[in-house]
């Protein structure tokens, strides 16, 4: 991902140290495989000539490669277009035969994220603002190497000829040569075939599938029976087959498309989802692009053209739009308050890095808060949304098969919007582009993919002294990083909000168009809502999984966090509760992974706190950040539902694991047609690793149950769900005290109301 042209003026870094500072004399790396408490500095590597730096010790000794040129990309920057081209060319050149090379399809190319100590070194000495305090202290001080490790790319490659999926790791050497048309200079570090899996589907495959189905003679005849001869009206959405029986095993790459039909071929914004085609069953071999099975089971008439089906301006509600809304302007005459240097963001007392992957979309790295004399205080190493599942509650065909894994089967990032086509933010905006490979190995760019901007958010705090009539009020402002993606009919917006008082809010906005079903004349369905003649919307749920690699007051490599669960308890009647009014908060330490499989409980105000076991606040309490759930739910399907084989992680709202670099996807890396029970989170936690003092990863599963309304047609207004990370004993007092009052806080003349004098603490009548 690279930055696009932005609306803001160039920004300054204000580095806190000079890059020419003299390096200290020695370095010590903690052992990531050992006990983080007893073995923090068990291995030291001394460097006299600092042309490279020592890898953190591991069970096998390895030699660090030395870069031939200075590195300009931060170790966490997303892969550039040039780096992706080099990685693809390197893998393709490694193919054993021309046939193998020609059959390579590139599903995903992503950065191999380096060890946390490498990130610490980069942030300490190589990239401003320089932060030497990130490295462990030693007697002589660390030697500063002149080079960082070479960046690496990880590629998921599908072989269209053999139906095999392989994973490659490529070391990126001379990337700039590719941009000048020179030879690639990558090196294959490893490659392996992953048996019995199917990687995510690609947009190229979706288009090919639609063409194959529309050219299939029996399908054309079936559409004629429904009065449709113009194939340009037909929409074929190639849904993944999922896993429901042995017929769906991943030995074949399968899709079971859903069919829809527009009414006008010359209307570019025609809502084709308003007319689902039911009764036709199709199975497509996506490897060879042929129809394997076809059956016209039942002639269900197409729903009539609903006059309210379209959603463009001037077409809705009979062409009557609202005309009484006057302009509302968001202006920042002095520009934004945030500063951007590459992918490094500084705003108020926050700083973090922005990343992007084809699967997760937006990733937030190295979140820290600058806390006065206490300096930089880490909060989290990595924040992202790693999976989402949308199970439908209608047992009828084809709806029972609709349980999409929109991240693992499709990719949230690859389906992201270019905000050049319609920005969803206001004010001064900084955009970031996203680069990814297409199925054939070319590099595609989503321009203006990630949006960074400030928002006014109402009142941060206010108090008026009724005795004196004096009042203090602070306006809340937040910094928002976001992206929006479209997966078939639905839109999902993913937002990370940073607040001035130390809160971080994760929010998902659901909108778009409902996935519908057709009805026979006079028919109704108990598993959905009739929203138009011959048309109904099935009940369904949306689940999201946020993965939070926490680092509360922990430097990279430290493992000093734990998780406690807090419930409010009612005191038993007796001498301690003679008035029967007493209640209190009770904490429970989650000591192991199996103990940390927990669910929300709004009746007890349940929440969870990630605490640092070595750092205390001024009252002697451990510093921490608490996860406060929003509205939530659990799957309403029965325990034997087929989709729960792949999505067993939905059975609990929260999971906790110690950090492991290869534990990224809660349902396993390849959920598409996956027949294996309990892959991913439910398998990892069976190790029952200790959590009493660890490098903590929180997995929060949250969802919404959608019972469609008439008002959700033809579009579904935005529905918001999410959660909050809040400081809990982290600060000695509220950071909101430092927020200066704005002009509007001090003067209310602009509101059009007469000023009202204060008399005896009350508002006087005029």
BELWO-V622914 format. One line per field, one symbol per residue. ss: DSSP state (a for helix, b for strand, c for the rest). phi: phi as a letter, one per 40 degrees, with the letter a starting at -180 (. if undefined). burial: 1 if it has 9 or more other ideal C-beta (glycine too) atoms within 8 Angstrom, else 0. A space follows every 50 residues. Layout:
ss: ???
phi: ???
burial: ???
This chain:
ss: ccbcccccccccccccccccccccccbbbcccccccccccccbbbccccc ccccccccccccccccccccccccccccccaaaaaaaaaaaaaccccaaa aacbbbbbbbbccccaaaaaaaaaaacccccaaacccccccccccccccc cbbbbbbbbccccbbbbbbbbbcccaaaaccccccbbbbbbbbbcccccc ccaaaaaaaaaaaaccaaaaaaaaacccccaaabbbbccbcccccaaacc cccbbccbbbbccccccccccaaacbbccbbbbbbccccbbbbbbbcccc cccccccccccccccaaaacccccccccccccccccccbbbccbbbbccb bbbbbbbcccbbbbbbbbbbcaaacbbbbbbbbbbbbbbbbbccccccaa acbbbaaaaacccccbccaaaccccccccbbbbbbbbcccccbbbbbbbb bbbbbbbbbbbbbbccccccbbbbbbbbbbbbbbbbbccbbbbbbbbbbc cccbbbbbbbbbcccbbbcccccccccbbbbbccbbbbcbbbbbbbbbbb ccccccccccbbbbbbbbbbcccbccbcccccbbbbbbbccbcaaacbcc caaaccbbbbbbbbbbcccccbbbbbbbbcccccccccccccaaaacaaa accbbbbbccccccccccccccccccccccaaaaaaaccbcccbcbbbbb bbbbbbcccaaacccbbbbbbbbbbbbcccccccaaaaccccaaaaccaa accccccbbccbbccc
phi: .bcccbcccdbbcfccacccdcccbabbbcccccccccbcbcbbbcbccc cabccddbcbcbbccbccbccbccdbcdccccccccccccccccccbdcc ccccbbcabbccccdcccccccccbbbcccbdcccccbdcgcccccbccc cbbbbbbbccccgbbbbbbbccbcccccccgcccbcbccaaacbcfbbcd cbcccccccdccccccdccccccccbgbbcccccbbcccccgabaccbdc cbcbbbcbbbacbbcbbcbcccccbcbbgbbbbbcccbfbccbaaccacb dcdccccbccbcdgbcfggbbcbbccdbbbbbdbgcccbbbgbcbbafbc aabbbabcccgcbbbfcabcbfccgcbcbacababbaabbcbbccccccc ccacbccccbhcccbccccccicbbbgcbbbbcbbaccccgccbbccfcb bbacbcbgccaaabccccgcbbabccbbbbbaabbbbgccbbbbbbbbbc cgcbbbbbbbahbccbbcbcdgcbbccabcbadgaabccabbbbbcbbcc acfbcdgcbbbabbbbbcbcccdiccaccfbcaacbbbcccacccccbbc accbfcabbcbccbbbcccgcccabbcbcccaabdcccccdcccccbccc cbcbbbbcdaccbbbcbgcbccfccccgcgdccccccfccbcaaccbcbb bbabcbbdbdccbcbcddbbaiabbbcbgcbcacccccccccccccabcc cgbccbccbfgbcccc
burial: 10110101001000101010101101111111010100111001101001 01111111000001001000100111111111111111111100100001 10111111111101111111111111011111011101001110101111 11111111100010111111111110110000011101001001001011 11011101110111010011011101010010111111111111000111 01111111111100000001111111110111111100101001010001 11100101111000010000000000000001000101110011111001 11111111111111111111100001111111111111111111010111 11111111111111111110000010111111111111101010011111 11111000010000100010001111111111111110111111111111 11111111111111111110000010111111011111111111111111 11111111111111111110100000100001000000010110011100 00000111111100001000011111111101111000001111111111 01111111100000111101111110001111011000101011111111 11110101000111110010111111101110001100101000000000 0000000100100000
